[in-house]
Amino acid sequence: MRAVCPGSFDPITHGHLDVIRRAADLFDEVIVAVGRNSAKNYLFDSGERVELVQESIEGLDGVRVEVLSGLLVDFCRAQGAEVVVKGLRFASDFDFELQMAHINHSLTGLETVLLPASAQWGTLSSTMVREVASLGGDVSAFVPPLVSERIQQKRNPRHG
């Protein structure tokens, strides 16, 4: 069975990677769908985010990265995916994802699997990583080394 893990991944964090790895253990194939959320201010453009996700999942069997544009249900249909996998951290994540799951299912019958975040990453978000990085903080504990390097290059372009 093929599953899709959608998100904006700006930047991809250890929490995202944990959910992707766990999804890869549950499904034959996982497509990490890198999309755009119009409500977000991005640190990395779409191409950079795809590249960082690709490099971060290197070595994970059965996992690949694609660009997501348009409706998730249309993307899943085009990819032959039967399931969406989303990670949950808080009750507010559940409330939002449950609404999305209901809408996606009513549109096309697409199923959603909600994976609770591992305790270690339960409070981690890309938004928090971007905020800490924008204030000069060290985010290396929250993201893969390559992502940490790229964040530093964005913040200090003369030193990258």
C-alpha positions as a Markdown table, in Angstrom:
| # | Residue | x | y | z |
|---|---|---|---|---|
| 1 | Met | 0.0 | 0.0 | 0.0 |
| 2 | Arg | 1.2 | 3.5 | -0.9 |
| 3 | Ala | 0.9 | 6.3 | 1.6 |
| 4 | Val | 1.6 | 10.1 | 1.4 |
| 5 | Cys | 3.1 | 12.2 | 4.2 |
| 6 | Pro | 2.3 | 15.8 | 3.2 |
| 7 | Gly | 3.7 | 18.9 | 4.7 |
| 8 | Ser | 5.5 | 22.1 | 4.0 |
| 9 | Phe | 8.7 | 20.9 | 5.7 |
| 10 | Asp | 10.2 | 24.4 | 6.2 |
| 11 | Pro | 12.5 | 23.1 | 7.5 |
| 12 | Ile | 12.3 | 19.3 | 7.8 |
| 13 | Thr | 12.8 | 18.4 | 11.5 |
| 14 | His | 13.7 | 15.3 | 13.4 |
| 15 | Gly | 10.0 | 15.1 | 14.3 |
| 16 | His | 9.0 | 14.9 | 10.6 |
| 17 | Leu | 11.7 | 12.3 | 10.0 |
| 18 | Asp | 10.4 | 10.2 | 12.9 |
| 19 | Val | 6.9 | 10.2 | 11.4 |
| 20 | Ile | 8.3 | 9.4 | 7.9 |
| 21 | Arg | 10.4 | 6.5 | 9.2 |
| 22 | Arg | 7.5 | 5.1 | 11.1 |
| 23 | Ala | 5.2 | 5.4 | 8.1 |
| 24 | Ala | 7.8 | 3.6 | 6.0 |
| 25 | Asp | 7.6 | 0.7 | 8.5 |
| 26 | Leu | 3.8 | 0.5 | 8.1 |
| 27 | Phe | 3.5 | 0.9 | 4.3 |
| 28 | Asp | 5.1 | -0.5 | 1.2 |
| 29 | Glu | 5.9 | 3.0 | -0.2 |
| 30 | Val | 5.8 | 6.5 | 1.3 |
| 31 | Ile | 5.7 | 9.6 | -0.8 |
| 32 | Val | 6.8 | 12.7 | 1.1 |
| 33 | Ala | 4.7 | 15.4 | -0.5 |
| 34 | Val | 6.3 | 18.9 | -0.2 |
| 35 | Gly | 3.6 | 21.5 | -0.5 |
| 36 | Arg | 2.9 | 25.1 | 0.1 |
| 37 | Asn | 0.7 | 26.7 | 2.7 |
| 38 | Ser | -0.3 | 30.2 | 1.8 |
| 39 | Ala | -0.5 | 31.2 | 5.5 |
| 40 | Lys | 3.2 | 30.5 | 6.1 |
| 41 | Asn | 6.3 | 32.7 | 5.6 |
| 42 | Tyr | 8.9 | 30.4 | 4.2 |
| 43 | Leu | 12.6 | 30.3 | 5.1 |
| 44 | Phe | 13.3 | 28.0 | 2.1 |
| 45 | Asp | 11.8 | 28.1 | -1.3 |
| 46 | Ser | 10.0 | 25.0 | -2.7 |
| 47 | Gly | 13.1 | 23.7 | -4.6 |
| 48 | Glu | 15.3 | 24.0 | -1.5 |
| 49 | Arg | 12.7 | 22.3 | 0.7 |
| 50 | Val | 12.4 | 19.4 | -1.8 |
| 51 | Glu | 16.2 | 19.1 | -1.9 |
| 52 | Leu | 16.6 | 19.2 | 1.9 |
| 53 | Val | 13.9 | 16.5 | 2.3 |
| 54 | Gln | 15.5 | 14.3 | -0.4 |
| 55 | Glu | 18.8 | 14.5 | 1.3 |
| 56 | Ser | 17.3 | 13.9 | 4.8 |
| 57 | Ile | 15.5 | 10.7 | 3.8 |
| 58 | Glu | 18.5 | 9.3 | 1.9 |
| 59 | Gly | 18.8 | 5.6 | 2.7 |
| 60 | Leu | 15.2 | 5.1 | 3.7 |
| 61 | Asp | 13.9 | 2.3 | 1.6 |
| 62 | Gly | 10.5 | 2.8 | -0.1 |
| 63 | Val | 10.5 | 6.6 | 0.5 |
| 64 | Arg | 10.5 | 9.3 | -2.2 |
| 65 | Val | 9.8 | 13.0 | -2.4 |
| 66 | Glu | 7.4 | 14.8 | -4.8 |
| 67 | Val | 6.2 | 18.3 | -5.1 |
| 68 | Leu | 2.5 | 18.8 | -4.0 |
| 69 | Ser | 0.4 | 21.4 | -5.6 |
| 70 | Gly | -3.3 | 21.6 | -5.7 |
| 71 | Leu | -5.6 | 19.4 | -3.6 |
| 72 | Leu | -4.1 | 16.6 | -1.6 |
| 73 | Val | -6.8 | 14.2 | -2.7 |
| 74 | Asp | -6.0 | 14.9 | -6.4 |
| 75 | Phe | -2.3 | 14.4 | -5.7 |
| 76 | Cys | -3.0 | 11.1 | -3.9 |
| 77 | Arg | -5.2 | 9.9 | -6.8 |
| 78 | Ala | -2.5 | 10.8 | -9.3 |
| 79 | Gln | 0.1 | 9.0 | -7.3 |
| 80 | Gly | -2.0 | 5.9 | -6.6 |
| 81 | Ala | -1.9 | 6.5 | -2.9 |
| 82 | Glu | -4.7 | 5.2 | -0.7 |
| 83 | Val | -3.6 | 6.7 | 2.6 |
| 84 | Val | -2.4 | 10.0 | 4.1 |
| 85 | Val | -0.2 | 9.8 | 7.1 |
| 86 | Lys | 0.0 | 12.8 | 9.5 |
| 87 | Gly | 1.8 | 13.3 | 12.7 |
| 88 | Leu | 0.1 | 14.7 | 15.8 |
| 89 | Arg | 1.6 | 16.7 | 18.6 |
| 90 | Phe | -1.3 | 18.4 | 20.4 |
| 91 | Ala | -5.0 | 18.3 | 20.7 |
| 92 | Ser | -5.2 | 21.2 | 18.3 |
| 93 | Asp | -3.4 | 19.1 | 15.7 |
| 94 | Phe | -5.9 | 16.4 | 16.2 |
| 95 | Asp | -8.9 | 18.8 | 15.8 |
| 96 | Phe | -7.5 | 20.2 | 12.5 |
| 97 | Glu | -6.4 | 16.9 | 11.1 |
| 98 | Leu | -9.7 | 15.2 | 11.9 |
| 99 | Gln | -11.5 | 17.9 | 9.9 |
| 100 | Met | -9.1 | 17.4 | 7.0 |
| 101 | Ala | -9.5 | 13.6 | 7.2 |
| 102 | His | -13.3 | 13.9 | 7.1 |
| 103 | Ile | -13.2 | 16.3 | 4.1 |
| 104 | Asn | -10.6 | 14.2 | 2.2 |
| 105 | His | -12.6 | 11.0 | 2.8 |
| 106 | Ser | -15.9 | 12.5 | 1.7 |
| 107 | Leu | -14.3 | 13.9 | -1.5 |
| 108 | Thr | -12.6 | 10.7 | -2.6 |
| 109 | Gly | -12.6 | 8.0 | 0.0 |
| 110 | Leu | -9.0 | 8.7 | 1.0 |
| 111 | Glu | -8.1 | 7.4 | 4.4 |
| 112 | Thr | -6.0 | 9.1 | 7.0 |
| 113 | Val | -3.7 | 7.6 | 9.5 |
| 114 | Leu | -2.8 | 9.8 | 12.5 |
| 115 | Leu | 0.5 | 9.0 | 14.2 |
| 116 | Pro | 1.2 | 10.5 | 17.6 |
| 117 | Ala | 4.6 | 12.3 | 17.7 |
| 118 | Ser | 7.3 | 10.5 | 19.6 |
| 119 | Ala | 7.7 | 11.9 | 23.1 |
| 120 | Gln | 11.1 | 13.3 | 22.2 |
| 121 | Trp | 9.7 | 15.4 | 19.4 |
| 122 | Gly | 6.2 | 16.1 | 20.7 |
| 123 | Thr | 6.6 | 19.8 | 21.1 |
| 124 | Leu | 8.9 | 20.4 | 18.1 |
| 125 | Ser | 7.6 | 22.4 | 15.1 |
| 126 | Ser | 9.2 | 24.0 | 12.0 |
| 127 | Thr | 7.7 | 27.3 | 13.1 |
| 128 | Met | 9.7 | 27.1 | 16.4 |
| 129 | Val | 12.8 | 26.1 | 14.6 |
| 130 | Arg | 12.5 | 29.1 | 12.2 |
| 131 | Glu | 11.9 | 31.5 | 15.1 |
| 132 | Val | 14.9 | 30.2 | 17.2 |
| 133 | Ala | 17.1 | 30.4 | 14.1 |
| 134 | Ser | 15.9 | 33.9 | 13.2 |
| 135 | Leu | 17.0 | 35.1 | 16.6 |
| 136 | Gly | 20.4 | 33.5 | 16.2 |
| 137 | Gly | 19.8 | 30.4 | 18.3 |
| 138 | Asp | 21.3 | 26.9 | 17.6 |
| 139 | Val | 18.7 | 24.6 | 16.1 |
| 140 | Ser | 21.1 | 21.7 | 15.4 |
| 141 | Ala | 19.5 | 19.4 | 17.9 |
| 142 | Phe | 16.1 | 19.7 | 16.1 |
| 143 | Val | 17.1 | 19.2 | 12.4 |
| 144 | Pro | 19.5 | 17.0 | 10.4 |
| 145 | Pro | 23.1 | 18.4 | 10.1 |
| 146 | Leu | 22.6 | 19.5 | 6.5 |
| 147 | Val | 19.5 | 21.4 | 7.3 |
| 148 | Ser | 21.3 | 23.1 | 10.2 |
| 149 | Glu | 24.1 | 24.1 | 7.9 |
| 150 | Arg | 21.7 | 25.5 | 5.3 |
| 151 | Ile | 19.8 | 27.5 | 8.0 |
| 152 | Gln | 23.1 | 29.0 | 9.0 |
| 153 | Gln | 23.9 | 29.9 | 5.4 |
| 154 | Lys | 20.5 | 31.6 | 5.1 |
| 155 | Arg | 21.2 | 33.6 | 8.3 |
| 156 | Asn | 24.8 | 34.4 | 7.4 |
| 157 | Pro | 25.1 | 34.4 | 3.6 |
| 158 | Arg | 28.6 | 35.8 | 3.6 |
| 159 | His | 29.8 | 32.8 | 5.6 |
| 160 | Gly | 28.1 | 30.1 | 3.6 |
